[in-house]
Amino acid sequence: MPVQDYEVVIGLEVHSELKTKSKIFCTCTTEFGGDQNTHVCPVCLGLPGVLPVLNKQVVEYAMKAGLALNCKIAEFSKFDRKNYYYPDLPKNYQVSQFDLPIAEHGQIEIDLEDGSTKIIGVTRVHMEEDAGKLVHAGATISQADYSMVDYNRTGVPLIEIVSEPDMRSPEEAKAYLDKVKAILQYTEVSDCKMEEGSLRCDANISLRPWGQKEFGTKTELKNMNSFKALVKALEYEIERQASVLDEGGRIIQETRTWDENRGVTLSMRSKEEAHDYRYFPEPDLVPMVIDQAWVDRVRESLPELPDDRKKRLVAEYGLPEYDAGVITASKDLAEYFDECLKHFKDAKVIANWVMGELLKHLNAGDKDITECPIKPEHLAGLLALIEKGTISGKIAKTVFEGMWETGKTAEKIVEEQGLVQISDEGAIAAIVDQVVTANPQSVEDYKAGKERAIGFLVGQVMKETKGKANPGVVNKLLKERLDR
Amino acid sequence: MSLHKLTAHEAHELLVKKEVSSYELTEAVFKRIDEVEDKVKAFVTITREAALEKAKAVDDKIKAGEQVKPLMGIPMVLKDNMCAQGVKTTCSSKILHNFVPPYNATVVEKLQEAGAIVVGKANMDEFAMGSSTETSAFAQTRNPWNTDCVPGGSSGGSAASVAADQGFYSLGSDTGGSIRQPASFCGVVGLKPTYGRVSRYGLIAFASSLDQIGPFAKDVEDCAQIMNVISGHDFRDSTSADVPVPDYTSFLNQDIKGLRVGIPKEYFVDGMDPEVEKSIRQAIAKLEELGAVCEEATLPHTEYALPVYYLIAPAEASSNLARYDGVRYGYRAEGAEDLLTMYKKSRSEGFGSEVKRRIMLGTYALSSGYYDAYYLKALKVRTLIKQDFDQAFEKFDVLVSPTAPSPAFRFGEKVDDPIQMYLSDIFTMSVNLAGIPGISIPCGLVNGLPVGLQLMGKHFDEGTLLKVAHAFEQSAGYYRNKPNL
């Protein structure tokens, strides 16, 4: 059967580092980077005899994330030990949460490319400590003569957000991850930088014939280090599972790792080889009792979330749903947009420029909106020049390039490059005369009813003025001249 | 004058009167260690230079007019599972044979503030797993009363050092009886405080929900003084309790008339040494003589304490001891070609057989498919055992029992029979499971070996235990017995 004969079922597990100042169980800094093994102490190194002390800020951030994901916050929650051996885990157990997570039963709305939306269930949010990092003396672990461990990241607080198996395509999975990222950034609990590992994502995926109720056997995919990798890994896995099923084979329940270079998923370990984590309640910490007043306080501290902001942009400024969705997908982009609005009134025009030129340049330069060389008030200044007729929309693109390169204001670029639009009718009329005289054939065509011929003549006038002539005035004068 | 024979409070009086210096006390202790350590083998590490230096510094302070606090300038011993910065801390295990902690346990910090002089680290059963100190990877500590006998365990070195006057007092840890049983075997006072009374920060964990640090002392008054110093809430230990600490010496020299004493019938079982039972009955008679009202009590779930303990403690231990893997510190086996082999070889060679037995027990109890039947069930029964005590304490102020079913046994007698060894903690484990305090005080000799009387109290009511213990001790006078070494 071809791929489209199977229904795809995807669930995601998203790990996000919380941006608290100190680690989850000690006072070491959570700052990214730093010389190896400098952000450590006896507690996060798990030396004999040490004990964890819970950072209350972590609980509050996890509650915030839980509430923003529309979860119910647990009244009683506890930590458990997840036991497994690996050198990046100094105690050889991870303090995590098993049966009583901080938040459960949430859901979020994702935005699909066709403009529709879909509800995805959030099973649970739980807190845990991050592990360290292996540094291999070689390109990969298998080529290395030896490996070293950097424990700076050990004990950085994480939340794991587990979704219901509600996604039906890689695009939906990406849209879900987009929305989760946006929500975490809006609530300011995480930076969500995939390249620094502060946002990580594993995927569970299975196929089933359309109409079948039971889920097919799933595989768990790991090691996707970007949104693109997530989509590619899922697409690959769909093809792989479909061809296994087509050949009458069975999917093996296993963990597979995404090999970015080869563009394939590879088996890591089967269900039989899977760890028995031997979870049990962490005896070094006391259970958490979370009273309603605390939950209410955290709820009140929640900022405007992406969906609300989107609705607000639609309601207040009449933006199309799609535009509002794109702009509010990133908190920083939405802030940029709001900042522009303080200096320029027409929201739709701003949206067009932000979604057009600005995002095009950011994507091409692999830049984040926070690294944008054009300040929002400067972009607003550019749009004001168009509105006033000082420059044409076409020239504005040239001015935008100059602003992007130099960081200067639109006025400055226009002045330096002499790009002010010519709206003086006398000056334009002279050029119109010249062009009409030089192109008798076009004039004849126009008079014979070929309306399109005027386009050519306008183009000639613009060429003569190096694009600076006001197109409205040119059109008007040409028509008057020809219709005379 | 044989300074080493003094109690801590007697030595303190001499310091206050400036009749003796801390340096002299410390030297006297080291002289005693030099004399008897070959026979007793109580220590893993002796910190002579640091101790003498510290004693000098304390003397300078006293000379400068600083007030002499109760434990200031008094030499003492730490069990080798408590971290002292810069001092090797091994848990008597090969796997930590070279581990030097870069930080201090909270109790060590408190002792330092109090001006205590640490003379060394005491031998113990490996990772506190054992009841005879025979599982130590380094030495067999001997009972000062009869060197053919074990000192008890796991804090055997801590108990023996105090009984042999190699320190004025010591600290041990008690997970299932590891302070009280060796205190009983060595004829000293040993107190296991309420869970949460003393910070566990810096105590190398065996079973986190049961471990508690406590004192070994030559008499009850010293015990109260030590409790004053080491007790209290610690932000570094989330399981330590924010409960006010009374002045424990205020419970000394008090009347026990009308005190309600319960005698749990389940603690007087067949197979108990009849001589031990006789000593305990005599002790109970003494309490009655002092005005206490003694009646039979019941703790119906007592028979489950041993199986519950041997599920919960090993389960926690299997996880607590996972960090000893040869990667970062401690013993790493030679010649491993890959990570898994390094783990396996380091742990196989680094741990002794009792520790391995308990890691396997605990791993099994937590394994998927067995968790509910073993670990979870054990937690539920633990709650029943706690409720037994809650109910008993509605009627009684303290409960009284033998500390151990027999006096000290001979080397090799039980070490190859785990069940027999585990049974020597049969009267002490319930106290840890319930989290309540328990104290063992000398109550006589059987065939030249000490017998201990155990008193069990309500949560955070160490005061009443000390009150009863002191009244009994002062009246019966057994604490004056000394071994002939």
Interface residues (C-beta under 8 A of the other chain):
Chain A: P42 L45 G46 L47 P48 G49 V50 L51 P52 V53 L54 R81 N83 Y85 P87 P90 K91 N92 Y93 V149 D276 R278 Y279 F280 P283 D284 L285 V286
Chain B: N81 M82 C83 T89 C91 L96 F99 P101 P102 Y103 A105 R200 Y201 G202 L203 I204 A205 A207 S208 S209 F235 R236 D237 S238 T239 A315 E316 S318 S319 A322 R323 Y324 D325 V327 R328 Y329 L339 Y343 T363 L366 S367 S368 Y371 Y375
